[in-house]
Amino acid sequence: MALFDLKKLLAENTYPGRGIVIGQSADGKNAMIAYFIMGRSENSRNRVFERFEGGMRTKAFDESKLSDPSLIIYNPYLAREGVDIITNGDQTDTIYDHMERGASFEDALMTREFEPDCPNYTPRISGACYYGEQDFTYSLSILKSANGDPAVCNRYFYRYTPRSGVGHFIHTYKCDGNPIPSFYGEPEEVALPNTAEELSELVWKNLNPDNKVSLFVRAVPLDGSAPTEIIVNKNQ
């Protein structure tokens, strides 16, 4: 089965919302992670990514315009020994805390649900990379309402063995709309390049220019050398 073209998936969708891509570089040398956020409202667009020791946060670009921090201010990325955690909400901290107590990615997300933003009920999407000696595996998850029914939370989990040049892409929304339709189906298999720079350029250039807000890319060499990270913020 042919891989999806990530460039095409992004360029033809004005509003995938927030998205996670995890996989292995084409040359097989790196674990690759990308996370982007988009926004339609002034509050959602008024954000930047900011790195800190052990993780990365969203913050308001202009604090005077921040009207509601709930659901938009959180830690999208946290690192612990042997694991990178990336999500679209404060479930990043839930996963981190559960892992600190010896529980699993799946255990943590069984305690969470989709976001309470009626009528969209935005899915919570999450990913984790688990590193061993010169190899890795990765997981993705989505927690979503049952076709817009807030009385039901369906939880989906995917665990992957890496393949060179293959990534898996999951995003909060299928496309733009009102209410916005949630992502459905399995994560999309996409072709990945070799480097963080190439992945960053591919994603950022093809996100809708009006709606894109920030992008984080991390490439982790499997030989143990230093990772490469790139943050791109529309608001500079």
Rosetta silent file (secondary structure, phi, psi, omega in degrees, C-alpha in Angstrom):
SEQUENCE: MALFDLKKLLAENTYPGRGIVIGQSADGKNAMIAYFIMGRSENSRNRVFERFEGGMRTKAFDESKLSDPSLIIYNPYLAREGVDIITNGDQTDTIYDHMERGASFEDALMTREFEPDCPNYTPRISGACYYGEQDFTYSLSILKSANGDPAVCNRYFYRYTPRSGVGHFIHTYKCDGNPIPSFYGEPEEVALPNTAEELSELVWKNLNPDNKVSLFVRAVPLDGSAPTEIIVNKNQ
SCORE:     score description
SCORE:     0.000 S_00000001
   1 L     0.000  131.096 -177.100    0.000    0.000    0.000 S_00000001
   2 L   -69.625  146.488  176.909    1.417    3.388   -1.015 S_00000001
   3 L   -76.424  149.814  172.444    2.279    5.933    1.642 S_00000001
   4 E   -70.274  150.507  174.212    0.358    9.177    1.873 S_00000001
   5 L   -89.083  110.570 -177.326    2.156   12.332    0.762 S_00000001
   6 H   -59.594  -39.003  177.495    2.360   14.491    3.896 S_00000001
   7 H   -56.663  -45.591 -178.736    2.769   17.610    1.769 S_00000001
   8 H   -68.019  -42.766  179.886   -0.496   16.855   -0.041 S_00000001
   9 H   -58.704  -40.849 -178.861   -2.389   15.969    3.155 S_00000001
  10 H   -76.366  -45.210 -174.863   -1.451   19.314    4.691 S_00000001
  11 H   -64.988  -29.432 -175.927   -1.763   21.518    1.611 S_00000001
  12 L   -95.504    5.868 -178.491   -5.271   20.256    0.795 S_00000001
  13 L  -126.702  110.227 -176.310   -6.658   20.617    4.342 S_00000001
  14 L   -70.595  -21.158 -177.031   -7.221   24.156    5.600 S_00000001
  15 L  -150.687   75.109  170.179   -7.773   23.028    9.174 S_00000001
  16 L   -74.560   -9.087  175.896   -6.401   19.712   10.478 S_00000001
  17 L    86.434 -114.156  173.850   -6.170   21.505   13.846 S_00000001
  18 L  -111.877  142.155 -173.644   -3.329   20.110   15.932 S_00000001
  19 E  -139.387  146.621  176.169   -1.225   17.291   14.516 S_00000001
  20 E  -123.177  133.557  171.036    1.399   14.752   15.552 S_00000001
  21 E  -123.641  127.863  174.248    3.765   12.905   13.222 S_00000001
  22 E  -134.245  140.081  177.404    6.077   10.193   14.579 S_00000001
  23 E   177.637 -159.179 -177.504    8.237    7.768   12.603 S_00000001
  24 E  -119.377  139.501 -179.770   11.698    6.944   11.309 S_00000001
  25 L   -59.996  159.159 -176.642   13.789    8.972    8.891 S_00000001
  26 L   -60.083  -33.112  179.977   14.223    7.722    5.329 S_00000001
  27 L   -85.985   -0.040  177.978   17.840    6.746    6.004 S_00000001
  28 L    76.444    7.016 -172.599   16.842    4.860    9.162 S_00000001
  29 L   -92.202  -19.044 -172.374   19.144    6.946   11.353 S_00000001
  30 E  -131.999  143.516  161.584   16.666    9.071   13.320 S_00000001
  31 E   -80.990  135.436 -174.005   13.463    8.883   15.280 S_00000001
  32 E  -120.626  133.294  176.783   11.364   11.793   14.008 S_00000001
  33 E  -131.578  134.787  171.807    8.702   13.772   15.867 S_00000001
  34 E  -135.644  140.178  175.492    6.669   16.736   14.632 S_00000001
  35 E  -139.691  129.367  177.833    3.865   18.585   16.408 S_00000001
  36 E  -128.651  155.034  172.967    1.966   21.594   15.076 S_00000001
  37 E  -124.750  149.708  176.223   -0.864   23.805   16.284 S_00000001
  38 E  -130.028  170.318  179.511   -3.315   25.887   14.306 S_00000001
  39 L  -156.350  146.402  175.158   -5.985   28.383   15.314 S_00000001
  40 L  -108.244  -30.586 -179.419   -9.118   30.069   14.016 S_00000001
  41 L   -91.569  161.865  177.049   -9.822   32.423   16.930 S_00000001
  42 H   -60.358  -38.633 -178.711   -7.648   35.332   18.077 S_00000001
  43 H   -64.174  -42.812  179.981   -7.071   33.521   21.377 S_00000001
  44 H   -69.868  -34.005 -178.507   -5.842   30.352   19.669 S_00000001
  45 H   -78.951  -15.996 -177.096   -3.626   32.245   17.254 S_00000001
  46 L   -86.652   58.432 -176.377   -2.034   34.302   20.030 S_00000001
  47 E  -141.429  156.664  170.786    0.503   31.598   20.942 S_00000001
  48 E  -138.188  159.133  168.946    4.122   30.578   20.583 S_00000001
  49 E   -90.545  140.588  178.294    6.122   27.478   21.490 S_00000001
  50 E  -137.596  122.807  179.870    8.832   27.964   24.108 S_00000001
  51 E   -77.919  144.333  170.463   11.427   25.338   25.049 S_00000001
  52 E  -140.415  167.942 -178.175   12.443   24.790   28.686 S_00000001
  53 L   -60.210  115.990  178.665   14.669   22.239   30.404 S_00000001
  54 L    93.272   -0.961 -179.480   12.883   18.914   30.083 S_00000001
  55 E   179.384 -164.243 -178.691   10.097   20.033   27.818 S_00000001
  56 E  -148.597  140.366 -177.011    8.283   22.625   25.738 S_00000001
  57 E  -122.506  160.139  163.528    5.292   24.844   26.536 S_00000001
  58 E   -94.265  147.447  174.780    2.763   26.979   24.752 S_00000001
  59 E  -147.393  159.439  178.429    2.521   30.572   25.939 S_00000001
  60 E   -69.538  134.644  174.631    0.667   33.694   24.928 S_00000001
  61 L   -71.216  -45.215  176.788    2.538   35.832   22.417 S_00000001
  62 L  -120.092  103.197 -176.139    0.719   38.945   23.659 S_00000001
  63 H   -58.847  -29.732 -177.913   -0.344   38.425   27.292 S_00000001
  64 H   -69.096  -18.014 -178.935   -2.762   41.358   27.092 S_00000001
  65 H  -101.172    0.987 -179.563   -4.823   39.494   24.467 S_00000001
  66 L   -75.425  112.734 -175.977   -5.045   36.176   26.346 S_00000001
  67 L   -99.153  -29.687 -178.444   -8.742   35.719   27.102 S_00000001
  68 L  -154.258  107.840 -177.097   -8.920   32.076   28.222 S_00000001
  69 L   -77.487  -16.545 -177.442   -5.836   29.940   28.953 S_00000001
  70 L   -63.203  135.973  177.266   -7.754   26.684   29.396 S_00000001
  71 L    75.948  -13.886 -179.779   -7.114   24.158   26.594 S_00000001
  72 L  -114.923  -17.828  178.180   -4.561   26.370   24.809 S_00000001
  73 L  -109.189  116.582 -175.282   -1.786   26.791   27.422 S_00000001
  74 L  -167.210  178.553  175.201   -0.076   23.491   28.256 S_00000001
  75 L   -99.855  102.379  179.011    3.117   21.460   27.840 S_00000001
  76 L   -69.494  -26.775 -174.392    2.962   19.758   24.418 S_00000001
  77 E  -134.176  129.850  172.061    6.308   18.005   24.969 S_00000001
  78 E  -135.064  143.609  179.656    7.927   16.447   28.023 S_00000001
  79 E  -115.867  137.718  168.676   11.000   14.223   28.174 S_00000001
  80 E  -132.998  173.648 -174.868   11.840   11.558   30.719 S_00000001
  81 L   -56.455  114.308  175.987   14.539    8.894   30.737 S_00000001
  82 L    80.493    4.001 -177.257   14.108    6.871   27.551 S_00000001
  83 E  -143.134  134.330  167.004   10.768    8.416   26.537 S_00000001
  84 E  -107.233  130.906 -179.027    9.583   11.476   24.606 S_00000001
  85 E  -115.837  130.757 -179.674    5.932   12.425   25.235 S_00000001
  86 E  -138.224  127.573 -179.030    4.040   14.697   22.824 S_00000001
  87 E  -147.814  175.831  179.931    0.350   15.645   23.029 S_00000001
  88 L  -102.294   20.731 -179.833   -2.170   18.362   22.247 S_00000001
  89 L  -170.244 -167.340 -176.980   -3.088   19.163   25.845 S_00000001
  90 L   -74.141    3.044  171.757   -2.389   18.806   29.531 S_00000001
  91 H   -68.345  -14.136  171.681   -2.541   15.037   29.188 S_00000001
  92 H   -54.858  -46.654 -179.320    1.202   15.335   28.536 S_00000001
  93 H   -67.806  -36.376  177.619    1.572   15.858   32.278 S_00000001
  94 H   -60.946  -45.942  179.919   -0.853   13.009   33.017 S_00000001
  95 H   -63.943  -46.116 -179.913    1.235   10.591   30.950 S_00000001
  96 H   -58.143  -48.403 -177.436    4.489   11.825   32.482 S_00000001
  97 H   -63.786  -40.844  178.295    3.158   11.485   36.043 S_00000001
  98 H   -65.214  -41.390  178.737    1.789    7.988   35.434 S_00000001
  99 H   -64.781  -34.731  177.018    5.077    6.844   33.903 S_00000001
 100 H   -61.889  -28.300  179.736    6.931    8.228   36.927 S_00000001
 101 L   -93.320    3.938  177.814    4.806    5.874   39.045 S_00000001
 102 L    92.523    4.467  178.288    5.517    2.902   36.764 S_00000001
 103 L   -87.232  173.673 -173.392    2.232    2.971   34.835 S_00000001
 104 L  -102.180  167.346  171.409    1.917    2.965   31.047 S_00000001
 105 H   -50.846  -48.045 -178.459    0.973    5.437   28.325 S_00000001
 106 H   -66.837  -42.104  178.150   -2.307    3.564   27.928 S_00000001
 107 H   -56.928  -44.791 -178.177   -3.007    3.495   31.686 S_00000001
 108 H   -60.752  -45.191 -174.066   -2.577    7.264   31.842 S_00000001
 109 H   -77.132  -15.027  172.798   -4.938    7.980   28.963 S_00000001
 110 L   -68.738  -13.652  178.359   -7.644    5.717   30.355 S_00000001
 111 L   -93.813   -1.682 -175.193   -8.075    8.439   32.994 S_00000001
 112 L  -118.971  164.143  177.271   -8.678   11.205   30.417 S_00000001
 113 L  -133.201  178.766  174.080  -11.348   12.170   27.887 S_00000001
 114 L   -60.777  168.407 -178.830  -11.738   14.495   24.891 S_00000001
 115 L   -73.939  147.340 -175.986  -11.747   18.248   25.513 S_00000001
 116 L   -87.021   41.251 -175.427  -14.971   19.786   26.923 S_00000001
 117 L   -98.897   72.335  177.397  -15.269   22.409   24.157 S_00000001
 118 L   -53.825  137.549    4.985  -18.876   21.968   23.033 S_00000001
 119 L   -96.529    6.982 -174.758  -19.861   21.527   20.208 S_00000001
 120 L   -80.757  -34.379 -175.571  -16.485   20.385   18.805 S_00000001
 121 L    45.670   60.026 -175.374  -15.408   18.077   21.653 S_00000001
 122 L   -53.976  129.710  177.206  -11.873   18.257   20.323 S_00000001
 123 L   -62.828  150.842  168.323  -10.082   14.881   20.495 S_00000001
 124 E   -95.343  119.552  177.536   -7.025   14.486   22.679 S_00000001
 125 E  -109.222  140.243 -174.031   -4.181   13.148   20.547 S_00000001
 126 E  -144.846  150.519  176.292   -1.021   11.795   22.168 S_00000001
 127 E  -143.314  156.402  176.032    2.234   10.127   21.185 S_00000001
 128 E  -145.716  136.686  172.227    5.239    8.567   22.886 S_00000001
 129 E  -108.649  128.273 -179.747    8.663    7.458   21.607 S_00000001
 130 E  -111.665  120.275 -173.180   10.408    4.743   23.619 S_00000001
 131 E  -103.405  133.683  171.309   14.176    4.566   23.089 S_00000001
 132 L  -114.795 -159.489  176.961   16.412    1.529   23.485 S_00000001
 133 L   -80.905  106.748  177.609   19.977    0.913   22.401 S_00000001
 134 L    62.696   25.045  173.204   20.072    1.999   18.735 S_00000001
 135 L  -155.613  176.275  177.309   16.358    1.417   18.241 S_00000001
 136 E  -161.976  162.948  168.286   12.950    2.715   19.295 S_00000001
 137 E  -130.695  169.368  179.261    9.214    2.035   19.166 S_00000001
 138 E  -149.949  156.360 -179.679    6.354    4.493   19.330 S_00000001
 139 E  -125.484  150.288  169.753    2.697    4.804   20.285 S_00000001
 140 E  -131.703  155.691  178.079   -0.141    7.065   19.223 S_00000001
 141 E  -149.723  153.817  170.469   -3.574    7.567   20.738 S_00000001
 142 E  -139.634  132.758  175.385   -6.772    9.496   20.184 S_00000001
 143 E  -112.531  121.643 -171.967   -9.569   10.032   22.710 S_00000001
 144 E  -145.583  157.098  176.188  -12.772   11.209   21.037 S_00000001
 145 E   -71.212  165.116  179.049  -16.492   11.498   21.470 S_00000001
 146 E   -86.474   88.646 -179.280  -18.808    9.034   19.753 S_00000001
 147 L    52.823   42.934  177.268  -19.672   11.031   16.626 S_00000001
 148 L    88.998   -0.139  178.469  -20.207   14.161   18.705 S_00000001
 149 E   -85.495  109.687 -176.021  -21.996   12.453   21.600 S_00000001
 150 E   -73.628   -6.531  178.329  -20.322   13.830   24.754 S_00000001
 151 E   -78.218  -12.242 -176.149  -21.771   11.030   26.889 S_00000001
 152 E  -126.982  130.717  172.076  -19.330    8.556   25.308 S_00000001
 153 E  -114.122  118.231  174.711  -15.522    8.662   25.125 S_00000001
 154 E   -98.716  133.769 -176.571  -13.899    6.192   22.743 S_00000001
 155 E  -117.455  126.174 -178.082  -10.174    5.580   23.282 S_00000001
 156 E  -120.840  134.828 -178.448   -7.932    4.275   20.487 S_00000001
 157 E  -128.381  140.054 -179.112   -4.320    3.133   20.913 S_00000001
 158 E  -134.185  131.541  178.325   -1.709    2.247   18.274 S_00000001
 159 E  -121.175  129.412 -171.238    1.753    0.767   18.861 S_00000001
 160 E  -121.998  142.903  165.763    4.279    0.790   16.013 S_00000001
 161 L   -95.551  125.497 -173.950    7.535   -0.882   15.069 S_00000001
 162 L   -63.969  149.422  170.552    9.514    1.691   13.039 S_00000001
 163 L  -132.110  138.510 -177.380   10.222    1.340    9.332 S_00000001
 164 E   -57.250  128.861  176.728   12.702    3.538    7.502 S_00000001
 165 L    81.181    5.638 -176.127   11.004    6.462    5.781 S_00000001
 166 E  -117.897  131.761  173.565    7.590    5.776    7.328 S_00000001
 167 E  -127.785  167.742  175.287    5.730    7.952    9.816 S_00000001
 168 E  -123.325  132.024 -171.149    2.224    8.002   11.243 S_00000001
 169 E  -118.268  123.236  175.871    0.197   11.206   11.244 S_00000001
 170 E  -129.617  140.275 -178.718   -2.788   11.873   13.494 S_00000001
 171 E  -138.858  160.641 -171.933   -4.623   15.182   13.821 S_00000001
 172 L   -69.244  -37.716 -174.194   -7.537   16.493   15.833 S_00000001
 173 E  -120.520  145.734  175.666   -9.879   17.374   12.976 S_00000001
 174 L   -67.935  -39.932 -179.200  -10.731   15.739    9.696 S_00000001
 175 L  -170.472 -177.986  177.362  -11.145   19.153    8.065 S_00000001
 176 L   -71.226  160.371  178.693  -12.629   22.580    8.721 S_00000001
 177 L   166.705 -179.112  177.855  -16.315   22.910    9.608 S_00000001
 178 L  -150.260  100.435   -0.968  -18.803   24.127   12.196 S_00000001
 179 L   -67.241  164.203 -176.069  -18.811   22.118   14.358 S_00000001
 180 L   -82.558  124.164 -178.054  -15.400   20.827   13.315 S_00000001
 181 L   -70.538  132.999  179.874  -15.490   17.106   12.450 S_00000001
 182 E   -67.797  152.874  171.281  -13.107   14.963   14.487 S_00000001
 183 L   -55.522  143.127  174.270  -10.361   12.891   12.901 S_00000001
 184 L  -140.261  157.788 -177.401  -11.513    9.363   12.131 S_00000001
 185 L    89.586 -179.556  179.115   -9.831    6.148   11.026 S_00000001
 186 L   -74.553  157.094  173.125   -6.311    4.936   11.735 S_00000001
 187 L   -53.048  142.456 -175.128   -3.322    7.329   11.760 S_00000001
 188 E   -80.657  130.035  177.273   -2.222    8.057    8.196 S_00000001
 189 E   -79.652  121.872 -175.056    1.001    6.415    7.003 S_00000001
 190 E  -126.684  154.669  176.695    3.206    9.108    5.481 S_00000001
 191 E   -80.949  137.133 -179.966    6.632    9.268    3.867 S_00000001
 192 L  -115.021  149.102  176.006    9.324   10.976    5.951 S_00000001
 193 L   -83.052 -163.612 -176.759   12.572   12.707    4.886 S_00000001
 194 L   -91.839  -33.418 -167.740   16.007   12.326    6.511 S_00000001
 195 L  -124.971  161.897  175.675   16.427   15.408    8.677 S_00000001
 196 H   -61.573  -39.070 -179.766   14.625   17.685   11.105 S_00000001
 197 H   -61.690  -43.705  179.803   15.236   20.605    8.737 S_00000001
 198 H   -66.166  -41.650 -179.992   13.561   18.807    5.832 S_00000001
 199 H   -67.386  -40.936  178.590   10.576   17.749    7.948 S_00000001
 200 H   -60.511  -45.882  179.999   10.177   21.230    9.393 S_00000001
 201 H   -63.928  -42.861 -178.942   10.186   22.810    5.928 S_00000001
 202 H   -59.840  -48.000 -176.507    7.765   20.225    4.560 S_00000001
 203 H   -71.312  -52.086 -172.447    5.221   20.746    7.345 S_00000001
 204 H   -63.326  -41.849 -177.935    5.467   24.510    7.835 S_00000001
 205 H   -66.780  -21.970 -173.814    5.336   25.436    4.150 S_00000001
 206 H  -108.393   -3.879  170.033    2.210   23.364    3.577 S_00000001
 207 L   -72.377  146.040  179.987    0.117   24.296    6.607 S_00000001
 208 L   -54.567  125.087 -173.271   -2.602   26.822    5.795 S_00000001
 209 L   -64.040  -28.100  179.625   -0.927   30.251    6.076 S_00000001
 210 L   -77.346  -34.712 -170.615   -3.903   31.894    7.801 S_00000001
 211 L  -100.412  -18.050 -176.997   -4.437   29.188   10.417 S_00000001
 212 E   -70.663  147.011 -176.415   -0.948   27.875   11.241 S_00000001
 213 E  -125.772  -57.606 -176.620    0.524   29.017   14.558 S_00000001
 214 E  -151.123  156.789 -179.249    3.562   26.987   15.693 S_00000001
 215 E  -140.685  138.165  174.497    5.614   23.894   14.855 S_00000001
 216 E  -125.774  128.516  177.683    8.005   21.719   16.883 S_00000001
 217 E  -128.121  136.588  179.016   10.260   19.133   15.227 S_00000001
 218 E  -136.124  126.238  175.723   12.658   16.782   17.006 S_00000001
 219 E  -116.351  123.147 -175.858   15.024   14.278   15.357 S_00000001
 220 E  -111.965  108.278  179.445   16.721   11.809   17.705 S_00000001
 221 E   -63.015  134.441 -178.106   19.752    9.990   16.248 S_00000001
 222 L   -78.407   -6.418  176.479   19.658    6.275   17.055 S_00000001
 223 L   -87.576    3.681  177.307   23.459    6.216   17.451 S_00000001
 224 L    89.780   -0.656  178.203   23.125    8.196   20.677 S_00000001
 225 L   -75.556  175.652 -170.710   24.381   11.529   19.360 S_00000001
 226 L   -67.687  136.598  175.913   22.663   14.824   20.174 S_00000001
 227 L   -66.236  157.980  171.996   19.090   15.392   18.962 S_00000001
 228 E  -110.249  131.145  178.683   18.196   18.222   16.592 S_00000001
 229 E  -126.436  144.836  177.964   15.208   20.395   17.489 S_00000001
 230 E  -135.357  131.426  171.084   13.467   23.134   15.534 S_00000001
 231 E  -119.328  129.556  175.828   10.724   25.494   16.724 S_00000001
 232 E  -121.901  123.592  177.400    8.910   27.719   14.242 S_00000001
 233 E  -117.620  129.514  176.108    6.468   30.354   15.500 S_00000001
 234 L   -63.396  -39.561  175.170    4.299   32.452   13.207 S_00000001
 235 L   -85.971  112.287 -177.719    4.315   35.098   15.935 S_00000001
 236 L  -106.097    0.000    0.000    7.944   36.179   16.296 S_00000001
